[in-house]
Amino acid sequence: MTDLRPFDNLSADHLRLILNTAHIGIWELDLASGRAIRNFHHDQIFGYDQSPVEWTYERFLDHVVPDERERIAQLQQEAIASGTEWAFDCAIVTAAGEKRWISAAGRPLLGDDGEPYKLIGHVIDITDTKQRESRLRLLTDELNHRVRNMLSIIKSIVRLSSRKAGDIATFANALEGRVGALARSHKLLVSDDSAALCPSEILEAELAAFPELEDRISVDIIGEHSLSGTTGQGLALVFHELITNALKYGALSNDAGRVTVRIDQQKGALQIEWREIDGPPVENRNAGGFGSLLISDALGTMGRVDMRYPRTGVECDIVIGA
C-alpha cells in the first residue's frame, strides 16, 4: 500500500532540499542573550563568504539601512509583546558594502512560564524583485510623461494643420505624416537600445519611410550622443518636416536635387546641418507655414533651429543642448 504521509511530516531531507534550492536563510534568536544561530544561506544573504563566529541581533541591525532600523526594532517588540509574527521587508548593506533587499519573517516561541524566550524565522533575498518593481515604476512614470507630451504635440498638430489645409484630403495627408513621425520616434524611445535615440538613428528611421531617397541624402557623422525622450521626439518631427518640405518644394522635388546632413558634437552640444542642393529655386512660400513653425518650436527649450531660404536651397542649422 502506498505511504501517503501528510506534508506536516516532511523529512529532514525534504526540508534541506527546500532551503538549499530556494536559498532561504533560517535563524533562531535567543531573546535573553541576543545571540542567534543560523544556516550558511543566511550569512551569504548578508554578504559573507565565511560565516562570522558570532551573530547577534545588534549585528543584524547594523546591516539594516539606518532609516529603517527604528521601524524594524519596533516591529520586533510588538511581535514579542503580542506573540504574533514578526514580518518585514527592508534594505540592507552587505558585508561587501552592497545595498540589497531582504524579506524576513519570524515568530516567538513560549517557554514553560508562558513568556517568549526565542524567535525563529527565515530570510530571503528579494533584491531582483525590488529592482524589477523600481524599473516598472520608472517605466510607468516615463510612459505617463511621454503620453502627456505626445498628446500635447498631436493636439497642436491637429489645430495648426487644420488652419493651413485647403481641403480634407490635404489635412488628412499632412496629419497622417506627422503622426507617423511621432509613431516612428516612439518606437525608438521604447527600444532597449539607448543608442537608438542618437540623431543619426532618428533620421534613419524617418528615411526608412522613403526608401527611394537613399541615394539622394548623404549623412556625415562626426560625433553624436543619445537624446532624452522628449528631445528625440522633437528632432524626429523636425526631420520629418524637412524631408516632407524637400519632397514637396525643395531639392527632392526634382530628379537632380540632393540633401547633405552633417552631425557633429562640440562641447556637449549637438550641431546638425541640413543643406539642400541642386533643387528648384526656393520661393518665399516655403517660409512661414506650419511646417516651418513646427520646425522652429519642436525642440522647445532643449535646442534651437535656424531656417534660411536662399534661392540656391534650404539651409537648416539645429543646435541641441547649448
VENNORTA-V692488 format. One record per run of one state. SS is the DSSP state (H for helix, E for strand, - for the rest). FROM is the first residue (numbers start at 1). TO is the last residue. Records with the same first field share a line. If there is no record, write none. Layout:
# VENNORTA-V692488
SS = FROM-TO  FROM-TO
This chain:
# VENNORTA-V692488
- = 1-6  10-11  22-24  31-34  39-39  46-54  65-65  83-84  94-98  111-115  126-126  165-167  190-193  208-210  214-216  222-225  227-228  249-250  254-257  267-268  278-283  287-289  298-299  311-312  321-322
H = 7-9  12-21  40-45  57-63  66-82  127-164  168-189  194-197  199-207  211-213  229-248  251-253  284-286  290-297  300-302
E = 25-30  35-38  55-56  64-64  85-93  99-110  116-125  198-198  217-221  226-226  258-266  269-277  303-310  313-320
